[in-house]
Amino acid sequence: MELGWPETTAVLAAALAVWAWANIVACRPTDPLRPRLWSPVLVMGLAALLAILMLAHMVTLATGRPFQGGGF
């Protein structure tokens, strides 16, 4: 399976949409009688991580070279 430009853009858009939805859910006041089954902050973090990975993949697609290590 190869991730080209359309697939990478679609995954990036989906990650940003999930992040925005979780942000809306996190900003709502909580109902003490209905606790949340998942943490919106955790979902936002995972979506942000996926968005960063897709942006890095887009840089790789644009330059034609994979990222090199930092050389620590």
N, CA, C and O atoms as a MOPAC input file, in Angstrom:
PM7 MOZYME 1SCF
protein

 N      0.84500 1    -1.17900 1     0.00000 1
 C      0.00000 1     0.00000 1     0.00000 1
 C      0.88800 1     1.23900 1     0.00000 1
 O      1.84100 1     1.34300 1     0.77300 1
 N      0.56300 1     2.14900 1    -0.86000 1
 C      1.35000 1     3.36100 1    -0.97300 1
 C      0.45900 1     4.57000 1    -0.69000 1
 O     -0.64500 1     4.68000 1    -1.22200 1
 N      0.95300 1     5.46400 1     0.14900 1
 C      0.21900 1     6.68400 1     0.45900 1
 C      0.73200 1     7.79400 1    -0.44100 1
 O      1.83200 1     8.31100 1    -0.24600 1
 N     -0.07800 1     8.15500 1    -1.43000 1
 C      0.27000 1     9.26900 1    -2.29700 1
 C     -0.34300 1    10.55100 1    -1.76800 1
 O     -0.79100 1    10.62500 1    -0.62400 1
 N     -0.35100 1    11.55100 1    -2.61900 1
 C     -0.89900 1    12.84900 1    -2.21400 1
 C     -2.38400 1    12.79700 1    -1.83700 1
 O     -2.76000 1    13.35100 1    -0.80400 1
 N     -3.24400 1    12.14800 1    -2.64400 1
 C     -4.67800 1    12.15800 1    -2.27800 1
 C     -4.96700 1    11.45400 1    -0.96000 1
 O     -5.76100 1    11.93200 1    -0.15000 1
 N     -4.31400 1    10.31100 1    -0.75200 1
 C     -4.55600 1     9.55700 1     0.48300 1
 C     -4.03700 1    10.30600 1     1.70200 1
 O     -4.69500 1    10.35300 1     2.74100 1
 N     -2.83900 1    10.89800 1     1.56400 1
 C     -2.25400 1    11.64000 1     2.67300 1
 C     -3.09600 1    12.85600 1     3.01700 1
 O     -3.29300 1    13.16700 1     4.19100 1
 N     -3.59300 1    13.54400 1     2.00000 1
 C     -4.44500 1    14.71300 1     2.23300 1
 C     -5.75600 1    14.30900 1     2.89500 1
 O     -6.25400 1    15.01700 1     3.77100 1
 N     -6.31500 1    13.18200 1     2.48300 1
 C     -7.56400 1    12.71200 1     3.08000 1
 C     -7.37300 1    12.34300 1     4.55400 1
 O     -8.21700 1    12.66700 1     5.39000 1
 N     -6.27300 1    11.67200 1     4.86900 1
 C     -6.00900 1    11.30500 1     6.26300 1
 C     -5.75800 1    12.56000 1     7.09600 1
 O     -6.20800 1    12.64600 1     8.23900 1
 N     -5.04300 1    13.53000 1     6.53300 1
 C     -4.80200 1    14.78900 1     7.24300 1
 C     -6.11200 1    15.51900 1     7.51200 1
 O     -6.32800 1    16.02200 1     8.61400 1
 N     -6.99000 1    15.58000 1     6.50800 1
 C     -8.28100 1    16.24700 1     6.69500 1
 C     -9.12200 1    15.52400 1     7.74300 1
 O     -9.78400 1    16.16800 1     8.55700 1
 N     -9.10000 1    14.20100 1     7.72900 1
 C     -9.86000 1    13.44000 1     8.72200 1
 C     -9.30600 1    13.66900 1    10.13100 1
 O    -10.07100 1    13.81500 1    11.08300 1
 N     -7.98700 1    13.70000 1    10.26100 1
 C     -7.37800 1    13.93600 1    11.57400 1
 C     -7.73300 1    15.32800 1    12.09600 1
 O     -8.01900 1    15.49400 1    13.28200 1
 N     -7.71300 1    16.32100 1    11.21600 1
 C     -8.07500 1    17.67200 1    11.64200 1
 C     -9.55500 1    17.76900 1    12.00200 1
 O     -9.92300 1    18.49900 1    12.92300 1
 N    -10.40400 1    17.03800 1    11.28400 1
 C    -11.83200 1    17.03700 1    11.60000 1
 C    -12.09400 1    16.37200 1    12.95100 1
 O    -12.91000 1    16.86000 1    13.73300 1
 N    -11.41300 1    15.27200 1    13.22400 1
 C    -11.56200 1    14.59700 1    14.51900 1
 C    -11.05500 1    15.50100 1    15.63500 1
 O    -11.66600 1    15.56900 1    16.70100 1
 N     -9.94400 1    16.19500 1    15.40000 1
 C     -9.41400 1    17.11200 1    16.40400 1
 C    -10.41800 1    18.23400 1    16.69100 1
 O    -10.64800 1    18.58200 1    17.84900 1
 N    -11.01400 1    18.79800 1    15.63900 1
 C    -11.98700 1    19.88200 1    15.82500 1
 C    -13.22200 1    19.37500 1    16.56900 1
 O    -13.74300 1    20.06800 1    17.44200 1
 N    -13.69100 1    18.18100 1    16.23300 1
 C    -14.85800 1    17.62100 1    16.91000 1
 C    -14.55900 1    17.36800 1    18.38800 1
 O    -15.38300 1    17.67300 1    19.25000 1
 N    -13.38700 1    16.81500 1    18.67900 1
 C    -13.02000 1    16.55900 1    20.07600 1
 C    -12.84800 1    17.86900 1    20.84000 1
 O    -13.12600 1    17.93100 1    22.03700 1
 N    -12.39300 1    18.90900 1    20.15800 1
 C    -12.26400 1    20.21900 1    20.80200 1
 C    -13.63800 1    20.76900 1    21.17600 1
 O    -13.80600 1    21.33700 1    22.25500 1
 N    -14.60800 1    20.60600 1    20.30300 1
 C    -15.97900 1    21.05400 1    20.59300 1
 C    -16.54400 1    20.27500 1    21.78300 1
 O    -17.17300 1    20.85400 1    22.66800 1
 N    -16.31500 1    18.96000 1    21.79700 1
 C    -16.80900 1    18.12600 1    22.90000 1
 C    -16.12100 1    18.51300 1    24.20500 1
 O    -16.76100 1    18.53300 1    25.25600 1
 N    -14.82200 1    18.82300 1    24.15100 1
 C    -14.08400 1    19.17400 1    25.37200 1
 C    -14.53800 1    20.51500 1    25.93800 1
 O    -14.44900 1    20.73700 1    27.14500 1
 N    -15.01800 1    21.40200 1    25.09100 1
 C    -15.43100 1    22.72500 1    25.56300 1
 C    -16.83500 1    22.72500 1    26.16900 1
 O    -17.21800 1    23.68200 1    26.84300 1
 N    -17.59100 1    21.67500 1    25.93800 1
 C    -18.93100 1    21.59000 1    26.52000 1
 C    -18.84200 1    21.37200 1    28.02300 1
 O    -17.91700 1    20.71600 1    28.50000 1
 N    -19.78600 1    21.91100 1    28.76600 1
 C    -19.79500 1    21.61100 1    30.20900 1
 C    -20.16300 1    20.14200 1    30.43300 1
 O    -20.97100 1    19.57000 1    29.70100 1
 N    -19.56100 1    19.55500 1    31.44700 1
 C    -19.81900 1    18.14100 1    31.72000 1
 C    -21.11800 1    17.97700 1    32.50200 1
 O    -21.49700 1    18.83200 1    33.30300 1
 N    -21.77400 1    16.87700 1    32.25300 1
 C    -22.98700 1    16.51600 1    32.97600 1
 C    -22.60200 1    15.48100 1    34.03000 1
 O    -22.14100 1    14.39500 1    33.67600 1
 N    -22.78000 1    15.79000 1    35.32100 1
 C    -22.35100 1    14.83800 1    36.35200 1
 C    -23.09700 1    13.50500 1    36.30900 1
 O    -22.58300 1    12.49400 1    36.78800 1
 N    -24.29600 1    13.49500 1    35.74300 1
 C    -25.06200 1    12.25700 1    35.68700 1
 C    -24.67200 1    11.38500 1    34.49200 1
 O    -25.00000 1    10.19900 1    34.45500 1
 N    -23.97200 1    11.97100 1    33.51600 1
 C    -23.53400 1    11.21600 1    32.33900 1
 C    -22.02900 1    11.41700 1    32.15900 1
 O    -21.61200 1    12.30500 1    31.41500 1
 N    -21.21800 1    10.61300 1    32.82200 1
 C    -19.76300 1    10.77700 1    32.67400 1
 C    -19.31500 1    10.40700 1    31.25800 1
 O    -19.94100 1     9.58700 1    30.58500 1
 N    -18.22500 1    11.02600 1    30.82900 1
 C    -17.67400 1    10.73000 1    29.50800 1
 C    -16.96800 1     9.38300 1    29.54200 1
 O    -16.29300 1     9.03800 1    30.51100 1
 N    -17.14000 1     8.62700 1    28.45600 1
 C    -16.50700 1     7.31700 1    28.38300 1
 C    -15.09300 1     7.40200 1    27.83200 1
 O    -14.33400 1     6.43800 1    27.92900 1
 N    -14.73100 1     8.53700 1    27.25600 1
 C    -13.39900 1     8.74300 1    26.69900 1
 C    -12.97800 1    10.17600 1    26.96400 1
 O    -13.81600 1    11.05600 1    27.16200 1
 N    -11.71100 1    10.39500 1    26.96600 1
 C    -11.17900 1    11.72400 1    27.22100 1
 C    -11.01000 1    12.47200 1    25.90200 1
 O    -10.25100 1    12.02700 1    25.04100 1
 N    -11.70100 1    13.59800 1    25.72600 1
 C    -11.53400 1    14.33400 1    24.47600 1
 C    -10.11600 1    14.87200 1    24.30600 1
 O     -9.65300 1    15.05400 1    23.18000 1
 N     -9.43300 1    15.12300 1    25.40000 1
 C     -8.05900 1    15.63300 1    25.30100 1
 C     -7.14400 1    14.54400 1    24.73300 1
 O     -6.24600 1    14.84200 1    23.94600 1
 N     -7.36400 1    13.29400 1    25.12300 1
 C     -6.58600 1    12.19400 1    24.56900 1
 C     -6.85200 1    12.04300 1    23.07300 1
 O     -5.92300 1    11.83700 1    22.29300 1
 N     -8.11300 1    12.14600 1    22.67700 1
 C     -8.46000 1    12.05300 1    21.25900 1
 C     -7.82700 1    13.20700 1    20.48400 1
 O     -7.34000 1    13.01400 1    19.37000 1
 N     -7.83300 1    14.41000 1    21.07400 1
 C     -7.20100 1    15.55500 1    20.41800 1
 C     -5.70500 1    15.32000 1    20.25600 1
 O     -5.13400 1    15.65700 1    19.21800 1
 N     -5.07000 1    14.75000 1    21.26100 1
 C     -3.63900 1    14.47500 1    21.17600 1
 C     -3.30100 1    13.45600 1    20.09700 1
 O     -2.33700 1    13.62700 1    19.35200 1
 N     -4.10500 1    12.38700 1    20.01700 1
 C     -3.86800 1    11.38100 1    18.98800 1
 C     -4.11300 1    11.93700 1    17.59100 1
 O     -3.37400 1    11.62800 1    16.65700 1
 N     -5.15100 1    12.75700 1    17.44700 1
 C     -5.42900 1    13.37100 1    16.14400 1
 C     -4.33000 1    14.35500 1    15.75600 1
 O     -3.95400 1    14.43500 1    14.58600 1
 N     -3.81900 1    15.09600 1    16.71800 1
 C     -2.72300 1    16.02500 1    16.42700 1
 C     -1.46000 1    15.26600 1    16.03200 1
 O     -0.74100 1    15.69100 1    15.12700 1
 N     -1.18100 1    14.14600 1    16.70200 1
 C     -0.03000 1    13.32600 1    16.35100 1
 C     -0.15800 1    12.79600 1    14.92500 1
 O      0.80700 1    12.81300 1    14.16200 1
 N     -1.34400 1    12.32900 1    14.57400 1
 C     -1.57100 1    11.83200 1    13.22100 1
 C     -1.42800 1    12.95100 1    12.19400 1
 O     -0.88800 1    12.73000 1    11.11000 1
 N     -1.90500 1    14.14600 1    12.52400 1
 C     -1.77800 1    15.28300 1    11.60100 1
 C     -0.30800 1    15.64900 1    11.40400 1
 O      0.10700 1    15.95400 1    10.28600 1
 N      0.47400 1    15.62200 1    12.46800 1
 C      1.90700 1    15.92500 1    12.35000 1
 C      2.60300 1    14.87400 1    11.49200 1
 O      3.45300 1    15.21000 1    10.66700 1
 N      2.25200 1    13.61800 1    11.67900 1
 C      2.83900 1    12.55800 1    10.86000 1
 C      2.47500 1    12.72000 1     9.38700 1
 O      3.31600 1    12.50200 1     8.51500 1
 N      1.24000 1    13.09800 1     9.10300 1
 C      0.83500 1    13.29600 1     7.71200 1
 C      1.52100 1    14.51300 1     7.09700 1
 O      1.87000 1    14.49400 1     5.91700 1
 N      1.71800 1    15.57400 1     7.88500 1
 C      2.46000 1    16.72700 1     7.37300 1
 C      3.90900 1    16.34200 1     7.07300 1
 O      4.47000 1    16.77300 1     6.06500 1
 N      4.50400 1    15.54900 1     7.92900 1
 C      5.86600 1    15.08100 1     7.68000 1
 C      5.91400 1    14.20800 1     6.42500 1
 O      6.86800 1    14.27300 1     5.65000 1
 N      4.88200 1    13.39600 1     6.23600 1
 C      4.82800 1    12.56300 1     5.03700 1
 C      4.65500 1    13.42400 1     3.78700 1
 O      5.19600 1    13.09800 1     2.73000 1
 N      3.91400 1    14.50900 1     3.90100 1
 C      3.76600 1    15.41600 1     2.75500 1
 C      5.10100 1    16.06800 1     2.39000 1
 O      5.40400 1    16.26000 1     1.21300 1
 N      5.89000 1    16.40300 1     3.40200 1
 C      7.22800 1    16.95000 1     3.12900 1
 C      8.07500 1    15.90500 1     2.41800 1
 O      8.81800 1    16.22700 1     1.49100 1
 N      7.96200 1    14.65300 1     2.85100 1
 C      8.69500 1    13.57200 1     2.20100 1
 C      8.24700 1    13.41000 1     0.74700 1
 O      9.07600 1    13.21100 1    -0.14100 1
 N      6.94900 1    13.49500 1     0.50900 1
 C      6.45300 1    13.38500 1    -0.86100 1
 C      6.91400 1    14.55900 1    -1.72200 1
 O      7.22100 1    14.37800 1    -2.90000 1
 N      6.96300 1    15.75500 1    -1.14500 1
 C      7.34500 1    16.94000 1    -1.90200 1
 C      8.82800 1    16.94300 1    -2.24800 1
 O      9.20700 1    17.34800 1    -3.34600 1
 N      9.66800 1    16.49400 1    -1.32100 1
 C     11.10900 1    16.53600 1    -1.55300 1
 C     11.63700 1    15.28600 1    -2.23500 1
 O     12.68700 1    15.32700 1    -2.87600 1
 N     10.93100 1    14.18800 1    -2.10500 1
 C     11.38600 1    12.93700 1    -2.69300 1
 C     12.40700 1    12.20500 1    -1.85100 1
 O     12.91400 1    11.16300 1    -2.26500 1
 N     12.71900 1    12.72700 1    -0.68100 1
 C     13.68000 1    12.08000 1     0.22000 1
 C     13.03700 1    11.89700 1     1.58800 1
 O     12.34000 1    12.79200 1     2.06600 1
 N     13.26100 1    10.74600 1     2.22700 1
 C     12.72400 1    10.57200 1     3.59000 1
 C     13.50000 1    11.41700 1     4.58400 1
 O     14.62600 1    11.84000 1     4.32100 1
 N     12.87900 1    11.65500 1     5.72500 1
 C     13.55300 1    12.40000 1     6.78000 1
 C     14.77800 1    11.64300 1     7.26200 1
 O     14.76400 1    10.41700 1     7.37000 1
 N     15.82200 1    12.37900 1     7.54800 1
 C     17.03200 1    11.79500 1     8.11800 1
 C     17.01000 1    12.02800 1     9.62000 1
 O     16.32200 1    12.92500 1    10.10800 1
 N     17.75700 1    11.22900 1    10.34000 1
 C     17.83400 1    11.38100 1    11.78400 1
 C     18.51100 1    12.69400 1    12.16200 1
 O     19.19200 1    13.31700 1    11.34600 1
 N     18.31600 1    13.09800 1    13.39600 1
 C     18.88700 1    14.34100 1    13.86900 1
 C     20.38700 1    14.26700 1    14.08900 1
 O     21.03400 1    15.30700 1    14.21700 1
 N     20.95300 1    13.08800 1    14.13700 1
 C     22.38500 1    12.93100 1    14.32900 1
 C     22.84300 1    13.24600 1    15.73400 1
 O     23.90500 1    13.83500 1    15.93500 1
 N     22.03400 1    12.84900 1    16.71000 1
 C     22.37100 1    13.16200 1    18.09600 1
 C     23.56900 1    12.38200 1    18.52900 1
 O     24.00900 1    12.50900 1    19.67200 1

